[in-house]
Amino acid sequence: MENRLMHLRTLMGWTQQEVADLAAVSRQTIISLESGRYNPSILLAFKLARLFETTIEDIFIYSEEEE
């Protein structure tokens, strides 16, 4: 799944570790999300949307082709 996590994080001036701490996950989880190797749980997606003050759909780009 494509995402804009790195872009939003960079706009905020946050490190991967800072986002991980704020979302209560490991830095490795943020790295995996940004690289597209890992799709978040719905709970994590909500946490990140709140953290960046946006919607889940604005961070994670869903494509029906991925099903």
For each residue, the residues with C-beta under 8 A, 3 or more apart:
1: 36 39 60 61 62 63 66
2: 36 60 61 63
3: 6 33 34 36 59 60 61
4: 7 8 58 59 60 61
5: 8 9 19 30 33 34 48 59
6: 3 9 10 34
7: 4 10 11
8: 4 5 11 12 52 54 59
9: 5 6 12 14 15 16 19 30 34
10: 6 7 13 14
11: 7 8
12: 8 9 52
13: 10
14: 9 10 18 19 22
15: 9 18 19
16: 9 19 20 27 30 31 34
17: 20 21 27 30
18: 14 15 21 22
19: 5 9 14 15 16 22 23 30 48 51
20: 16 17 23 25 26 27 29 30
21: 17 18 24
22: 14 18 19 51
23: 19 20 30 44 47 48 51
24: 21 47
25: 20 29 30 44
26: 20 29 30
27: 16 17 20 30 31
28: 31 32
29: 20 25 26 32 33 38 44
30: 5 9 16 17 19 20 23 25 26 27 33 34
31: 16 27 28 34 35
32: 28 29 35 37 38
33: 3 5 29 30 36 37 38 39 40
34: 3 5 6 9 16 30 31
35: 31 32 38
36: 1 2 3 33
37: 32 33
38: 29 32 33 35
39: 1 33 60
40: 33 44 45 48 60
41: 44 45
42: 45 46
43: 46 47
44: 23 25 29 40 41 47 48
45: 40 41 42 48 49 56 59 60
46: 42 43 49 50 56
47: 23 24 43 44 50 51
48: 5 19 23 40 44 45 51 52 56 59
49: 45 46 52 54 55 56 58 59
50: 46 47 53
51: 19 22 23 47 48
52: 8 12 48 49 58 59
53: 50
54: 8 49 58 59
55: 49 58 59
56: 45 46 48 49 59 60
57: 60 61 62
58: 4 49 52 54 55
59: 3 4 5 8 45 48 49 52 54 55 56
60: 1 2 3 4 39 40 45 56 57
61: 1 2 3 4 57
62: 1 57 66
63: 1 2 66
64: 67
65:
66: 1 62 63
67: 64
